[in-house]
Amino acid sequence: MTSLKLALALLGLAGVIGIAIGYYLRVLISMGKRGSMELEIRQMQLDAEERAKKIIEDAEKKGRERADTIAGELTERTRELKSTEERLVRKEELLDKRQTNLDSEQETIAKKNEDLQSAREEAQKVIAAQQEKLEKVAGLTADEAKHELIRAVEKQNESDIEGRMRKLEISGNEKLEQRAREILTTSVHRLGNSVVSDVLATTVSLPNDEIKGKIIGKEGRNIRQFERSTGVDVIIDDTPGTLTLSSYDPIRRQIARIALENLILDGRIQPAKIEEAVQKAEGEINNIIKKKGAEAAYAAKVPNLDPKLLMILGRLYFRTSYGQNVLDHSVEVAHLAGMLAEELGADSAVARAGALFHDVGKAVDHEVPGTHVEIGRRILQKFGVDEAVIKAMQAHHEEYPYETPESMIVQVADAISGGRPGARRDSVENYIKRLEELEAIANNLPGVEKSYAIAAGREIRVIVKPEQLSDLESRKLARDIADKIEKELQYPGEIKVSVIRETRVIEYAK
């Protein structure tokens, strides 16, 4: 028992001693490791300091190099600025010198102008004094003396002046008319277009008079719906088998005509069917307009046009002027203008395009304010048409000056197309009114005894009083009448003015 206790005591003591020795060894080992870590940290600090020193040295070296480069650039830039400043100073000195010279020249010119003005005023005073003396001596003013002198010379040489004028006029007119006749004859003969007038009917034929009741409908509801949908007035009277469609818009009239004809064929006339028929007719009319515009441009040889512009052009198919279809007239004018341009050496493409669009404003002139020429100019400008084409079309009614040869060609071609026999028709009232206005222009001039409009208003013959007008004055009267007709009347083609002066002397032998 005692030995067991002793053994346990020894084991406990040995354990304590082991623990103490382990702890001591652990302390020694940790202190060794700590010393090695401090050495490593110190070594790392030394390496970092060496690298930082090297980086700083490299940065300082690069900074010095960059500073040297910038200093060189600044020196070069300073040198360039100094050179530029010197050039500007020299230019400024040169400009100052030129300004001084200009000022001196201006003063010299102003002085010369003053001298000239003084000399002119002095000369005018001398001339006025001499003229005053001459007027006192002659007893006539300068204007009176001038008119007296001209009148005396005219009277003394009246026959010579008249003969020379007649000779020059005949000679010049013969040459010009011969050449113009050749060109126009060639162009007109080359054109094979029909001149039959196209009259758009505004009446619709009915299969029987009973259909009128269906068109009117119960309490007039069908006809009211039709008028609201189409924008036209339907006139139903006692005329058997027909009714009339009235509207300022020719497109609406045609839509109404087609819609009404389709309703009559269908037989079912009621508000719903009316709206359906009108919509269908509008589609048909739009197709016709598009087709006719493209056909006209192709026939006139004017390519590459905007589709919207072709639609506007096609609307002319439903317009008439003096009974002449405006679209057919435009194509005919385009052909004539192209041939005249070829004969005269002008631009035929511009002439054709200007002629084709010369009346394009009539397509919308009932919707847009302004003359059809001005409306046409705005339309062509909107679609970016060449300015040469616009100049060619805008002068055909002399609202604008003739700026190009093509503009005169378009005007001549328009007059030929409108003035050809059978091309246009006019009402009896307008015809009689034009004849009366033509005669009134001549009758209101002094020295006229009688005047007669003949040849369907293409010629006016004026008989003058021989005791009041001489032959020379009669020639002047003819020119005055022609000028007045051009300014005051609107007419197709040309009007011939014939002034007749006749002296009869009668004696009797007894």
C-alpha positions as CSV (number, residue, x, y, z in Angstrom):
1,M,0.0,0.0,0.0
2,T,2.8,2.3,0.9
3,S,4.6,1.4,-2.3
4,L,1.5,2.0,-4.3
5,K,1.1,5.5,-2.9
6,L,4.8,6.1,-3.5
7,A,4.4,5.1,-7.1
8,L,1.4,7.3,-7.5
9,A,3.2,10.2,-6.0
10,L,6.2,9.6,-8.3
11,L,3.8,9.5,-11.3
12,G,2.2,12.7,-10.2
13,L,5.5,14.4,-9.8
14,A,6.7,13.1,-13.1
15,G,3.5,14.4,-14.7
16,V,4.0,17.9,-13.2
17,I,7.6,17.9,-14.2
18,G,6.6,16.8,-17.8
19,I,4.0,19.5,-18.0
20,A,6.5,22.1,-16.9
21,I,9.1,20.9,-19.3
22,G,6.5,20.9,-22.2
23,Y,5.4,24.4,-21.4
24,Y,9.0,25.6,-21.3
25,L,9.8,23.9,-24.6
26,R,6.7,25.5,-26.1
27,V,7.7,28.9,-24.9
28,L,11.2,28.4,-26.4
29,I,9.8,27.3,-29.7
30,S,7.3,30.2,-29.9
31,M,10.1,32.7,-29.1
32,G,12.2,31.1,-31.9
33,K,9.3,31.4,-34.4
34,R,8.7,35.0,-33.3
35,G,12.3,35.9,-33.9
36,S,12.2,34.4,-37.4
37,M,9.0,36.2,-38.3
38,E,10.4,39.5,-37.2
39,L,13.5,38.8,-39.3
40,E,11.2,38.1,-42.3
41,I,9.2,41.3,-41.7
42,R,12.3,43.3,-41.4
43,Q,13.6,41.8,-44.7
44,M,10.3,42.6,-46.4
45,Q,10.5,46.2,-45.1
46,L,14.0,46.5,-46.5
47,D,13.0,45.1,-49.9
48,A,9.9,47.5,-50.0
49,E,12.1,50.5,-49.2
50,E,14.5,49.5,-51.9
51,R,11.7,49.1,-54.5
52,A,10.1,52.4,-53.5
53,K,13.5,54.1,-53.8
54,K,13.9,52.6,-57.3
55,I,10.3,53.6,-58.3
56,I,10.9,57.2,-57.0
57,E,14.2,57.4,-59.0
58,D,12.4,56.1,-62.2
59,A,9.6,58.6,-61.7
60,E,12.0,61.5,-61.1
61,K,13.9,60.5,-64.2
62,K,10.7,60.3,-66.3
63,G,9.5,63.6,-64.8
64,R,12.8,65.3,-65.8
65,E,12.5,63.9,-69.3
66,R,8.9,65.0,-69.6
67,A,9.7,68.5,-68.3
68,D,12.5,68.8,-70.8
69,T,10.1,67.8,-73.6
70,I,7.4,70.3,-72.5
71,A,10.0,73.0,-72.1
72,G,11.1,72.3,-75.7
73,E,7.5,72.4,-77.0
74,L,6.8,75.6,-75.1
75,T,9.9,77.2,-76.6
76,E,8.8,76.1,-80.1
77,R,5.3,77.3,-79.5
78,T,6.6,80.7,-78.2
79,R,8.8,81.0,-81.3
80,E,5.7,80.3,-83.6
81,L,3.5,82.8,-81.7
82,K,6.2,85.4,-81.9
83,S,6.5,84.8,-85.7
84,T,2.7,85.0,-86.1
85,E,2.6,88.2,-84.1
86,E,5.2,89.7,-86.3
87,R,3.3,88.8,-89.5
88,L,0.1,90.3,-88.0
89,V,1.9,93.5,-87.1
90,R,3.2,93.7,-90.7
91,K,-0.2,93.1,-92.2
92,E,-1.8,95.6,-89.9
93,E,0.8,98.2,-91.0
94,L,0.1,97.3,-94.6
95,L,-3.7,97.7,-94.1
96,D,-3.2,101.0,-92.4
97,K,-1.2,102.2,-95.3
98,R,-3.8,101.0,-97.8
99,Q,-6.6,102.6,-95.8
100,T,-4.6,105.9,-95.8
101,N,-4.3,105.6,-99.6
102,L,-8.0,104.8,-100.0
103,D,-9.0,107.7,-97.8
104,S,-6.8,110.0,-99.9
105,E,-8.3,108.6,-103.2
106,Q,-11.8,109.0,-101.8
107,E,-11.1,112.6,-100.9
108,T,-9.7,113.2,-104.4
109,I,-12.8,111.5,-106.0
110,A,-15.2,113.5,-103.8
111,K,-13.4,116.7,-104.8
112,K,-13.6,115.8,-108.5
113,N,-17.4,115.0,-108.1
114,E,-17.9,118.3,-106.5
115,D,-16.1,120.0,-109.4
116,L,-18.1,118.0,-111.9
117,Q,-21.4,118.8,-110.2
118,S,-20.5,122.5,-110.1
119,A,-19.5,122.4,-113.8
120,R,-22.8,120.6,-114.6
121,E,-24.9,123.1,-112.7
122,E,-23.1,125.9,-114.4
123,A,-23.7,124.3,-117.8
124,Q,-27.4,123.8,-117.0
125,K,-27.7,127.4,-116.0
126,V,-26.1,128.5,-119.3
127,I,-28.3,126.1,-121.3
128,A,-31.4,127.3,-119.4
129,A,-30.5,130.9,-120.1
130,Q,-30.0,130.2,-123.8
131,Q,-33.2,128.3,-124.0
132,E,-35.1,131.1,-122.3
133,K,-33.7,133.6,-124.8
134,L,-34.6,131.3,-127.7
135,E,-38.2,130.8,-126.3
136,K,-38.5,134.6,-126.0
137,V,-37.3,135.1,-129.5
138,A,-39.4,132.3,-131.0
139,G,-42.5,132.9,-128.8
140,L,-42.7,129.1,-128.1
141,T,-41.7,126.9,-125.3
142,A,-39.2,124.1,-125.9
143,D,-41.9,121.4,-125.9
144,E,-44.1,123.4,-128.2
145,A,-41.1,124.0,-130.6
146,K,-40.2,120.3,-130.5
147,H,-43.8,119.2,-131.3
148,E,-44.0,121.8,-134.1
149,L,-40.8,120.7,-135.6
150,I,-41.8,117.0,-135.5
151,R,-45.2,117.8,-136.9
152,A,-43.6,119.9,-139.7
153,V,-41.1,117.2,-140.5
154,E,-43.8,114.5,-140.5
155,K,-46.0,116.5,-142.7
156,Q,-43.3,117.3,-145.2
157,N,-42.0,113.7,-145.3
158,E,-45.3,111.9,-144.6
159,S,-45.3,110.0,-147.9
160,D,-41.6,109.1,-147.5
161,I,-42.0,107.9,-143.9
162,E,-45.1,105.9,-144.7
163,G,-43.5,104.3,-147.7
164,R,-40.4,103.4,-145.7
165,M,-42.4,102.1,-142.8
166,R,-44.5,100.0,-145.2
167,K,-41.5,98.7,-146.9
168,L,-39.8,97.7,-143.7
169,E,-42.9,96.3,-142.3
170,I,-43.7,94.2,-145.4
171,S,-40.1,93.0,-145.7
172,G,-39.7,92.1,-142.0
173,N,-43.2,90.6,-141.7
174,E,-42.7,88.5,-144.8
175,K,-39.4,87.0,-143.5
176,L,-40.8,86.4,-139.9
177,E,-44.1,85.1,-141.1
178,Q,-42.5,82.8,-143.6
179,R,-40.2,81.3,-140.9
180,A,-43.0,81.1,-138.3
181,R,-45.3,79.5,-140.8
182,E,-42.7,76.9,-141.6
183,I,-42.1,76.0,-138.0
184,L,-45.8,76.0,-137.0
185,T,-46.9,74.1,-140.1
186,T,-44.3,71.4,-139.5
187,S,-45.3,71.0,-135.9
188,V,-49.0,71.0,-136.5
189,H,-48.8,68.5,-139.3
190,R,-46.7,66.2,-137.1
191,L,-49.4,66.3,-134.5
192,G,-52.2,63.8,-135.2
193,N,-54.4,64.4,-132.1
194,S,-58.2,64.7,-132.6
195,V,-59.7,68.1,-132.0
196,V,-63.2,66.9,-131.1
197,S,-64.3,68.5,-127.9
198,D,-65.0,66.3,-124.9
199,V,-68.1,67.3,-123.0
200,L,-68.7,65.7,-119.7
201,A,-72.4,65.0,-119.2
202,T,-74.1,66.0,-116.0
203,T,-77.3,64.1,-116.8
204,V,-78.1,60.5,-116.0
205,S,-80.4,58.4,-118.2
206,L,-83.1,56.5,-116.5
207,P,-84.7,53.3,-117.7
208,N,-88.2,54.7,-116.8
209,D,-89.8,57.5,-114.9
210,E,-90.9,55.1,-112.1
211,I,-87.2,54.9,-110.9
212,K,-87.5,58.6,-110.0
213,G,-89.7,57.7,-107.1
214,K,-87.2,55.2,-105.8
215,I,-84.4,57.8,-106.1
216,I,-86.5,60.2,-104.1
217,G,-87.5,57.6,-101.5
218,K,-90.1,57.8,-98.7
219,E,-90.4,61.5,-97.6
220,G,-87.2,62.2,-99.7
221,R,-84.8,60.3,-97.4
222,N,-83.0,58.6,-100.3
223,I,-82.3,61.7,-102.3
224,R,-81.2,63.6,-99.1
225,Q,-78.8,60.7,-98.2
226,F,-77.5,60.7,-101.8
227,E,-76.8,64.5,-101.8
228,R,-75.1,64.3,-98.3
229,S,-72.9,61.4,-99.4
230,T,-71.9,62.8,-102.8
231,G,-72.0,66.6,-102.2
232,V,-74.0,67.2,-105.3
233,D,-77.5,68.5,-106.0
234,V,-79.9,66.1,-107.7
235,I,-82.4,67.9,-109.9
236,I,-85.4,65.9,-110.9
237,D,-87.9,67.7,-113.2
238,D,-90.5,66.7,-115.7
239,T,-88.0,65.8,-118.4
240,P,-88.7,62.2,-119.2
241,G,-86.0,59.6,-118.7
242,T,-83.3,61.9,-117.3
243,L,-82.2,63.7,-114.1
244,T,-79.5,66.3,-113.6
245,L,-76.5,66.3,-111.2
246,S,-75.3,69.8,-110.3
247,S,-71.9,70.6,-108.5
248,Y,-69.0,72.9,-109.0
249,D,-66.6,70.0,-108.4
250,P,-66.4,67.8,-111.5
251,I,-64.9,64.8,-109.5
252,R,-68.0,64.8,-107.2
253,R,-70.3,64.9,-110.3
254,Q,-68.6,61.8,-111.7
255,I,-68.7,60.0,-108.4
256,A,-72.4,60.8,-108.1
257,R,-73.0,59.7,-111.7
258,I,-71.3,56.3,-111.3
259,A,-72.9,55.7,-107.9
260,L,-76.4,56.5,-109.3
261,E,-75.9,54.3,-112.3
262,N,-74.8,51.4,-110.1
263,L,-77.8,51.9,-107.8
264,I,-80.2,51.9,-110.8
265,L,-78.7,48.7,-112.1
266,D,-78.9,47.1,-108.7
267,G,-82.5,48.3,-108.2
268,R,-82.2,48.5,-104.4
269,I,-82.1,52.2,-103.5
270,Q,-81.9,52.8,-99.8
271,P,-79.6,54.8,-97.5
272,A,-77.2,51.9,-96.6
273,K,-76.9,50.9,-100.3
274,I,-76.3,54.6,-101.2
275,E,-73.3,54.9,-98.9
276,E,-71.9,51.6,-100.2
277,A,-72.4,52.7,-103.8
278,V,-70.7,56.1,-103.2
279,Q,-67.7,54.5,-101.5
280,K,-67.4,52.0,-104.4
281,A,-67.7,54.9,-107.0
282,E,-65.0,56.9,-105.1
283,G,-62.6,53.9,-105.5
284,E,-63.4,53.6,-109.2
285,I,-62.8,57.3,-109.7
286,N,-59.5,57.2,-107.9
287,N,-58.3,54.3,-110.1
288,I,-59.4,56.3,-113.2
289,I,-57.6,59.4,-112.0
290,K,-54.4,57.4,-111.3
291,K,-54.6,55.6,-114.7
292,K,-55.3,58.8,-116.7
293,G,-52.4,60.7,-115.0
294,A,-49.9,58.0,-115.8
295,E,-51.2,57.6,-119.3
296,A,-50.9,61.4,-119.9
297,A,-47.4,61.5,-118.6
298,Y,-46.4,58.5,-120.7
299,A,-48.0,60.0,-123.8
300,A,-46.3,63.4,-123.3
301,K,-42.9,61.7,-122.7
302,V,-42.4,63.2,-119.2
303,P,-41.0,60.4,-117.0
304,N,-40.1,60.0,-113.3
305,L,-43.0,61.9,-111.8
306,D,-44.2,61.7,-108.2
307,P,-47.3,59.4,-107.9
308,K,-49.1,62.1,-106.0
309,L,-48.4,64.6,-108.7
310,L,-49.7,62.1,-111.3
311,M,-52.9,61.9,-109.2
312,I,-53.4,65.7,-109.4
313,L,-52.7,65.6,-113.1
314,G,-55.2,62.9,-113.6
315,R,-58.0,65.0,-112.0
316,L,-57.8,67.2,-115.2
317,Y,-59.5,64.4,-117.1
318,F,-62.7,65.5,-115.4
319,R,-62.2,69.2,-116.2
320,T,-63.2,71.0,-119.4
321,S,-62.4,74.5,-120.7
322,Y,-64.7,75.9,-123.4
323,G,-65.8,72.3,-124.0
324,Q,-62.2,71.1,-124.4
325,N,-61.0,68.3,-122.1
326,V,-58.2,69.9,-120.1
327,L,-56.0,66.7,-119.8
328,D,-56.2,66.0,-123.5
329,H,-55.5,69.7,-124.1
330,S,-52.4,69.5,-121.8
331,V,-51.0,66.4,-123.6
332,E,-51.6,68.1,-127.0
333,V,-49.8,71.2,-125.9
334,A,-46.9,69.0,-124.6
335,H,-46.6,67.4,-128.1
336,L,-46.7,70.8,-129.8
337,A,-44.2,72.3,-127.4
338,G,-41.8,69.4,-127.8
339,M,-41.9,69.7,-131.6
340,L,-41.5,73.5,-131.6
341,A,-38.6,73.2,-129.2
342,E,-36.9,70.7,-131.5
343,E,-37.4,73.0,-134.5
344,L,-36.0,76.0,-132.6
345,G,-33.1,74.2,-130.8
346,A,-34.6,74.6,-127.3
347,D,-34.8,72.0,-124.5
348,S,-37.6,69.8,-125.6
349,A,-37.8,67.9,-122.3
350,V,-38.4,71.1,-120.3
351,A,-40.8,72.4,-122.9
352,R,-42.8,69.1,-122.8
353,A,-43.0,69.1,-119.0
354,G,-43.9,72.8,-118.7
355,A,-46.6,72.3,-121.3
356,L,-48.0,69.2,-119.6
357,F,-48.3,71.0,-116.3
358,H,-49.3,74.5,-117.6
359,D,-53.0,73.9,-116.5
360,V,-52.3,71.6,-113.5
361,G,-53.7,74.3,-111.1
362,K,-57.1,73.9,-112.7
363,A,-57.3,70.5,-110.9
364,V,-57.8,72.2,-107.5
365,D,-58.6,75.8,-108.4
366,H,-62.2,75.3,-107.0
367,E,-60.6,74.3,-103.7
368,V,-57.6,76.6,-103.3
369,P,-57.7,80.4,-103.7
370,G,-55.6,82.0,-106.5
371,T,-55.3,81.8,-110.3
372,H,-54.6,78.4,-111.8
373,V,-51.1,79.6,-112.8
374,E,-50.2,80.5,-109.2
375,I,-51.7,77.3,-107.8
376,G,-49.8,75.3,-110.4
377,R,-46.5,77.0,-109.4
378,R,-47.1,76.1,-105.7
379,I,-47.9,72.5,-106.6
380,L,-44.8,72.0,-108.7
381,Q,-42.6,73.7,-106.1
382,K,-44.1,71.4,-103.4
383,F,-43.1,68.2,-105.4
384,G,-39.6,69.5,-106.1
385,V,-40.1,70.0,-109.9
386,D,-37.1,71.6,-111.7
387,E,-37.2,75.4,-111.7
388,A,-36.8,75.5,-115.5
389,V,-40.1,73.6,-115.9
390,I,-41.8,76.0,-113.5
391,K,-40.5,79.0,-115.5
392,A,-41.7,77.4,-118.7
393,M,-45.3,76.9,-117.4
394,Q,-45.9,80.1,-115.5
395,A,-45.8,82.5,-118.4
396,H,-48.5,81.0,-120.7
397,H,-51.0,83.6,-119.6
398,E,-48.4,86.4,-119.3
399,E,-48.8,86.6,-115.5
400,Y,-45.1,86.2,-115.3
401,P,-42.4,87.4,-117.7
402,Y,-40.9,85.1,-120.4
403,E,-37.6,84.1,-118.7
404,T,-36.6,81.2,-121.0
405,P,-37.2,80.2,-124.6
406,E,-39.3,77.3,-123.4
407,S,-41.7,79.6,-121.6
408,M,-42.5,81.3,-125.0
409,I,-42.8,78.0,-126.7
410,V,-45.4,76.8,-124.1
411,Q,-47.4,79.9,-124.6
412,V,-47.4,79.5,-128.4
413,A,-48.3,75.8,-128.1
414,D,-51.2,76.6,-125.8
415,A,-52.5,79.2,-128.2
416,I,-52.3,76.7,-131.1
417,S,-54.1,74.0,-129.2
418,G,-56.8,76.4,-128.0
419,G,-57.2,78.2,-131.4
420,R,-57.4,75.2,-133.7
421,P,-60.7,74.9,-135.5
422,G,-63.2,72.9,-133.5
423,A,-61.0,72.6,-130.4
424,R,-63.1,74.8,-128.2
425,R,-66.7,75.8,-127.9
426,D,-68.2,78.9,-126.4
427,S,-71.7,79.8,-125.4
428,V,-73.7,82.2,-127.6
429,E,-73.9,84.8,-124.8
430,N,-70.1,84.9,-124.3
431,Y,-69.5,84.9,-128.1
432,I,-71.9,87.9,-128.6
433,K,-70.4,89.7,-125.6
434,R,-66.9,89.3,-126.9
435,L,-67.9,90.7,-130.3
436,E,-69.6,93.7,-128.7
437,E,-66.6,94.4,-126.5
438,L,-64.3,94.1,-129.6
439,E,-66.3,96.7,-131.5
440,A,-66.7,99.0,-128.5
441,I,-62.9,99.2,-128.1
442,A,-62.6,100.5,-131.7
443,N,-65.6,102.8,-131.6
444,N,-64.4,104.6,-128.5
445,L,-61.2,105.9,-130.2
446,P,-61.3,109.3,-132.0
447,G,-61.6,109.4,-135.8
448,V,-63.4,106.0,-136.0
449,E,-66.6,106.1,-138.1
450,K,-67.7,102.4,-137.9
451,S,-66.2,99.1,-136.9
452,Y,-67.3,95.5,-137.6
453,A,-66.1,92.3,-135.9
454,I,-66.1,89.5,-138.5
455,A,-64.7,86.0,-139.0
456,A,-66.1,84.8,-135.7
457,G,-64.3,87.5,-133.8
458,R,-60.9,86.7,-135.4
459,E,-60.8,90.0,-137.3
460,I,-62.1,93.6,-136.7
461,R,-62.4,96.0,-139.6
462,V,-62.4,99.7,-138.6
463,I,-63.5,102.5,-141.0
464,V,-62.0,105.9,-140.1
465,K,-62.9,109.4,-141.2
466,P,-60.4,110.5,-143.8
467,E,-60.7,114.2,-143.0
468,Q,-59.7,113.6,-139.4
469,L,-56.9,111.0,-139.7
470,S,-54.0,110.8,-142.2
471,D,-52.5,107.5,-143.5
472,L,-49.8,107.7,-140.9
473,E,-52.2,108.3,-138.1
474,S,-54.4,105.4,-139.4
475,R,-51.4,103.1,-139.0
476,K,-50.9,104.3,-135.5
477,L,-54.6,103.8,-134.7
478,A,-54.4,100.1,-135.8
479,R,-51.5,99.6,-133.4
480,D,-53.4,101.3,-130.6
481,I,-56.5,99.2,-131.1
482,A,-54.4,96.0,-131.1
483,D,-52.6,97.0,-127.9
484,K,-56.0,97.8,-126.2
485,I,-57.5,94.5,-127.3
486,E,-54.5,92.6,-125.8
487,K,-54.8,94.4,-122.5
488,E,-58.6,94.4,-122.0
489,L,-59.9,91.2,-123.7
490,Q,-59.3,87.4,-123.2
491,Y,-59.5,85.4,-126.5
492,P,-57.9,82.3,-128.0
493,G,-55.5,82.7,-130.9
494,E,-55.1,86.1,-132.5
495,I,-57.3,89.0,-133.8
496,K,-56.5,90.8,-137.0
497,V,-57.1,94.6,-136.9
498,S,-57.8,96.2,-140.3
499,V,-58.1,100.0,-140.5
500,I,-59.6,101.3,-143.7
501,R,-59.2,104.9,-144.8
502,E,-60.8,105.8,-148.1
503,T,-61.3,109.2,-149.8
504,R,-63.9,109.6,-152.5
505,V,-64.2,112.7,-154.7
506,I,-67.3,113.1,-156.8
507,E,-68.0,115.8,-159.4
508,Y,-70.7,116.1,-162.0
509,A,-70.3,117.4,-165.5
510,K,-73.3,119.3,-166.7
